Amino acid sequence: MAKFINTRKAVSEIEDLIKNAGEKLILVSPYLKLSKDFKELLTYRNSKDKITTVIFGKQALNPDEMKFLQELRFVILKFNEDLHAKCYVNDDKMVITSLNLYAFSMANNKEMGVLIDKNDSVDKQLFEDAMKEVDYINQTSQRFDFGGPKIAHSNNPTENKTNNTKQTNNKSKKTGYCIRTGIEIPFNIDKPFSYDAFKKWNEFSDPNYPEKFCHFSGEPSNGETSANKPIMKKNWKKAHEIHGL
């Protein structure tokens, strides 16, 4: 069953959660300033070509943090200005806590939280319910632009509306391919299915189920792609350059 954890235990469990993550790793933290140990963990995971999604908000990244994250090509960074939740999840475990992924908090604050294990039958439903909310936060957060304009907000509603329209138009011009059917769809690695294909996939919602096509190139992937990895490994660098992933 879910276990209570204090500050020290929370830090330790989050470290293990990152280190032992398989295909899935989502880190949700309003404030983001990584310690040396956590940078090493993310660098190690990145070297294994495994995608990590980091969702943050509330505070702009400092230049050193930005430079570090930019260099990790398998890290997807997202911004949500309304974010207050702190949650860290891999394929099997989840930590929900008051602890931000912030070096000062980990070293100085008094925090608490709970550890949930999907493989524990008592925790399974709790894990799945919490995962639905994590997925919702992920889907409603916007991809972070390291240049900054995507999270800049004007006091002029008309200007904001114009900027949003421009961004939407630009996104719509980026062509991707459904990883199940191969048909053309807007490029979005968080939504690599056509509507009909997504409805079929959603019956089981297996993020690692082998799919047939590369979302970036449209070429047959022979099972190399999945909802978790919609782009073939050989195409990731080019996709990163073109789409700013």
Helices and strands as residue ranges (DSSP letters): E 3-6, H 7-19, E 25-28, E 32-33, H 36-47, E 52-56, H 63-70, E 75-79, E 87-90, E 93-97, E 101-102, H 103-108, E 112-117, H 124-140, E 142-143, G 149-151, H 157-172, E 175-177, E 184-186, H 195-201, G 233-235, H 236-243
